[in-house]
Amino acid sequence: MVTITEIAQALGVTPSTVSRALSGSPRVKEDTRRAVEQKARELGYERNVMASNLRKGRSDIVGIVVPRIHREFFSNVIGGAEAVLNEAGYNLLICQTYERFDAEVKALQTLRNNRVAGVLLSHAIEVQGSAHVKEALSGIPLVQFDRVFPDLPGTKIVSNNFEGAYEATTHLIDQGFRRIGTLAGYMTSEAYVQRLQGYRQALKDHGLEPQGRIEYLDTIVRETGHEAALKALDAGCDALYSAGDFSALGAIDALKERCVHRFGIVGTANESFTALMSPSMSSLALNPYEMGRQAAQAFIAGAPESTIVVPMELIIRESSNPQTIWQK
């Protein structure tokens, strides 16, 4: 690595002059600045961003903490945030927690130690309180999205989870289903709790009771959805609202195994596979790219305490049609 001292020696000036020239200080003459910049290019000098950030006490880096990068929802959030931040002169540093508390703590500490300009956060499922966030990010601007802690200050970007689940469940009722269960998801997350509440309220408003088993899954994945759906079938359910598409996919596996007739399913997230599978899956679209854009814009604007709701959209396909035949 070429150093500032080596550039100074090559030009016969002091290292402080080189440093000021490279940082754009008005104290350096224009011809000296050009000479320093040219020599730095010739020698292949690369600015030490970390050291510069430490000196300034700030950076042009914004951290984003997500549970899993490979999930389509979070990758689209990252894309939306990055598009806005890059245009504003910021770079995005991505951390993933794999849904683990210890990984989230480490990620937040790493971002703090790197003196990031701000943090965008969607918390891991293992996390059940916000104390570690307050400790790690004291004085650092925070914007939460999707999975949020209500007690933390700052902007929160969320979906209308209650209304979306209510609409999905009502759609199943309108299709003639009456014994509707749910694959409810993580009760450690407010988003999933709100979806469960929306499901329950839709049944109540239509004079129905939750039939069979309301399943509280540890994870919203294909395997647990398959197991839960088999229990729901044994309990007499004729439809399921799933708080995630992957658990709904597992439920569809169970329906095909048993060659079930007249059974409806609606998932949540509108993952790309929902339109490609056969039968295609009805699902609530979450609009993650817009959520990422809104989170980044809130950071740049230094938005005060507020909650921004990004609406869901019910996408109706074959899986909620009572005429659909489930077979391998």
C-alpha positions, 0 to 999 in steps of 0.5 A, a space after each residue: 500500500 502506497 502511503 501519504 509519506 511516500 507521495 510527499 517524499 516523491 514530491 518534496 513536500 510534507 505529508 501534511 500537505 499531501 493529506 490536505 491536498 487529497 482531502 480537498 482543503 482550501 489551504 492548499 494551492 491549486 497547482 500543488 493539489 493537482 500535482 499531489 493527485 497526479 502523483 497519487 494516481 501514478 503510484 497507485 495510492 488508495 485512500 484508507 477509508 477506515 482511517 479517514 472515518 475514524 478521524 472525522 468521526 463519521 462515514 458515508 457508509 450505511 449498514 443494513 441488517 437482515 435475517 437472510 440475504 438469499 430470501 427474495 423479500 430481503 434481497 429486494 429490500 436491499 436493492 431498493 435501499 441501495 438505489 436511493 443511498 448510492 444516488 445520495 453518495 452513500 455506500 451500503 454495508 450488508 450484514 445478515 444474522 441467520 435469525 440468531 440473536 448473537 449474530 445480530 449483536 455482533 453485526 450491530 457492534 461491527 457497524 458501530 465500530 466502523 462508525 457508520 452514518 446510520 443503520 437500517 434494521 429488520 430484527 432476527 426472530 431469536 431476538 425478543 427485546 431491543 436492549 442490545 440495539 439501544 446499547 450498540 447504536 446509541 447516537 447512530 440514526 436507526 430506521 427499522 423495517 418489516 420486523 420492528 421494535 415498537 419501543 425504539 425511536 426513529 422511523 419504522 417502515 412496515 406492511 399493513 399486516 393486520 389488514 392484509 391477513 384480514 383480506 386474505 382470510 376474507 377472500 377464503 371465506 368468500 370462496 366458500 371455505 368455512 373451516 379455515 386454519 392458519 400457519 401463523 409464524 413467529 410469535 416473537 415478531 410483531 408482524 406475525 402477531 398482527 397477521 394472526 390478529 387479522 386472521 382471527 378478526 376476519 373469522 369473527 366478523 363473518 361469524 366463524 370460529 378458528 377451526 382445527 389447529 392454529 399452528 404457531 410455527 417455529 420457522 416459516 419454512 417448507 418442512 414445518 408447513 408440511 407437518 402443520 398442514 397434515 395436522 390441520 387436515 386431520 383436524 378438519 380444516 378446509 383452508 389455510 391462511 399462511 403467514 409465509 409462502 414457504 410454509 404454504 408451499 409445504 402445506 401444498 406438498 401435504 395436500 398433493 400427498 393426500 390428493 385433497 379436493 376442495 381446499 384453499 390456501 393463501 400465502 404471504 410475500 408473493 415469492 417468485 415461485 408462487 406464480 410458477 408452480 402448479 397449481 399457482 399460489 394465491 399470496 399477499 404481495 409485500 412490495 419489499 423494493 418500495 420498503 427499502 426505498 422508503 427506509 433509505 429515504 427516511 434515513 437521508 431525510 433524518 425523518 422524526 419518529 414516524 411509522 410508514 405503512 407500505 400496503 400489501 396486495 392480494 394476488 389471487 391465483 389457483 390455490 384459493 379456488 375451491 375447484 382446484 384439485 390437489 394431486 401429484 
